[in-house]
Amino acid sequence: MSIQVSALSKHFDKQKAVDGISFEVKPGRILGFLGPNGAGKSTTMRMLTGYTSPTSGTATLCGFDTQTQSLSLRRIMGYLPENTPLYMDMYVKEFLLFVANTYQLKNASLRVEETIKQVGLGAEQHKRISMLSKGYKQRVGLAQAIIHNPEVLILDEPTSGLDPNQLSEIRDLIKSLGKDKTVILSTHIMQEVEAICDDVIIINKGNIVANNSIAELKASHPGSSLEDIFRKLTSG
């Protein structure tokens, strides 16, 4: 398994943000990680990336423990947080070269050129990041997440705030990345999940209430859309 999570919990004082969840994600699958606001999605994703320590339980990505093997983890994992941290005064190409050198990539300049082409930043590469539209800033965020060619991608609300054209382009990019990577994608947009994802997990109040392929989940709720199922499972 690319991702294995076992009895993972995170408590903030007396609040259980994530309450002993377990799941697996197979290589080459795109998983939609869904839940209402405050359900524990972002907390779970931060634990999977090693940015937040769990209260209990374990998580491994490609066999690397998120807490005890964090350096190895970062070599095989790419992360796009909900609010992408970018150096706004840097130029796009300059920033990506900085990231590539941080990973100590061989032929860093060539890899930057390849990544710029892959995410469609060719016309913007010599602009300051602060001058880019939200959609292009999101592309820069995706570029920094994939520049080291990671095996696992964790994307937290990657299409939030994009216009329809930008949203469609980023969806297509994520879907193409999912052909040879394992992807966890957090979103509130059900159409996005159906367009991109193979599997879905729905989390509510820190607990998993659904974990299945999209086809099997819909088959178990005849006549219901994914949005209907989501509302039904998270309304309590």
C-alpha positions, 0 to 999 in steps of 0.5 A: 500500500502507498498509504497506511493509516492505523488508529490515527488520532489527534486531540486538542485538549478535550476535543477529538479532532480525529478519533482513531481512524484507519484506512489504506490507499493503493498505489496509483489511486486518487482518493477523495477525502471529504467532510464538512468544515471541522470534520478533521480533514486538514488535521488528518492531512497534516498528520500524513505529511508529518507537519502535525504529530498524532496523539496516537496511532501511526501513518506510513507513506510508501513504508516510511513512518510519518513521525520517525522517518520525516526526511525520507518521507519528504523525498517521496511526498508532495504537499499542497496545503490549503493556503499555499505558502509561496515567496511572493517577491520571487519570480516563478522560475527562480522560486522553483529552482530554489525548491529544486535545489532544496531537494538537491535534485540533479539537473535542477534547471532541466527539472524546473523546465519540465515542471513548468511545462507540465503545469502550464506556467511557460508564459508566466515563468518570468513573472513575480509570483505576486503578479499572478492570478489565483489560478496561476499561483495554484499552479506554482503551488502544484509545481513545487509539490511535484518538482521532485517527482514524488510517489504520493501527492497530498492536495488540500483544497487545490481548486478552492476559489478558481474560476470555471476555466482554471478549475477545469485545467487544474482538474485535468492536471491532477487527473494526469498526475494520478496516472503514476502517483498516489493522490489524496485530494480534499475538496468540498466540490462533489462534481470534482470528486466524481470527475477525478477520484477513484475512491472516496473517504467521508469523515464526520466529527473525526470519524470515517463514515464511508470508505469505498470506491465511488462506484460501490458507494453509489451502488450502495445508495441507489438513486442518490447522488454523491452529494445526497450521500454526503449529506446523509452521512454527515447530517448527524 
